[in-house]
């Protein structure tokens, strides 16, 4: 990682993802987590306060040392054991059928190979295990003007925000990795301009 990607971008992303308007979405997406959890794009641990009671453990996948260091206080305050277990969501260091649930929040927009990361999550989930996700991405097909703006802004977005894209179709990517999407809420996040606000929150099951 270069200096900007390692030291600056994580702070910018942390500030954006720490906005108050994300809190109810984090609570919703974390509510159904159970057992052993793998979380990709752990970042600075913004989800930790929203983990439900009774989780066995969380294996955190986070490439940024800066992000991990900034998560230290949240991890220390968590009743759930959290360990940094890997750096690359597209190459998870676990055996097949290891985890009960998986979590990704505002992550699929940024990982270099989102389809590979989703296939890896499906691989390490037990049969019937669930992926819980909330992501911003490509606006609905009916909103052509929003999509046009997203495509115009995407090159600048990726440079300034650590590789984050505005144009990835979340639900399509999840289904393409072999998951069955069993719950999906698509909406514009309140308080943000539409090119950045198109949001998908859902649950998908591993066959």
C-alpha positions, 0 to 999 in steps of 0.5 A, a space after each residue: 500500500 502507498 502512503 495515501 492508501 495506507 495512512 490517509 484513505 482509511 481516515 477519510 473512509 472512517 469519517 464517512 462510514 462513522 456518520 450518524 446516519 449509518 448507525 441504524 443500518 449497522 444495527 439492522 445488518 448485524 442483528 441476525 449474526 450468530 455463532 462464528 462470524 467472518 467480517 471482511 472490510 473490518 476497517 476501524 471496527 465501526 460494527 463492533 458496538 452493534 454485534 449481537 450478544 452471544 456471538 462466539 467470535 469474529 474473524 476480522 479481515 482488514 488490509 490496513 494497519 492504520 485501520 486496524 490500529 484505530 479499531 483497538 479501543 472498540 475491540 477492547 470494549 467488545 464482549 465478543 472476541 475479535 481477532 485480525 485473521 487475514 488481509 485479503 477478502 479474496 483469499 481467506 485463510 480458512 478451511 471450507 464450511 468454517 463459519 456460521 455467518 458473514 458480514 460486509 458493510 460498505 466493503 464490496 464497493 472497494 475490494 479489488 475483486 468483489 466477485 472473488 471475495 463473495 465466492 470466498 465467503 460462500 466457500 467458508 460459510 457452512 451450508 445454510 450459513 448467511 451473509 449479511 450485507 449493507 453496501 452502496 452501489 449502482 442506482 436502480 435501473 430506472 434512475 438513469 440520470 443517477 447512474 450517469 452521474 455515478 459513471 462520471 464520478 467513479 474515476 475520481 471516487 476511486 482515486 480519492 476514497 481508496 478504490 471505492 466504486 459507485 457503480 457496482 451492482 450489489 445484489 447482482 454480485 451476491 447472486 453471481 457468487 452463488 448465494 440466494 438472496 433471501 431478504 433485500 431492501 434497496 433505497 437511497 440513504 437519507 442525508 447523502 447525494 443520490 450518486 453516493 446514497 443508493 444502498 442495498 441491505 440484505 441477507 443471502 444464504 449459502 447453499 
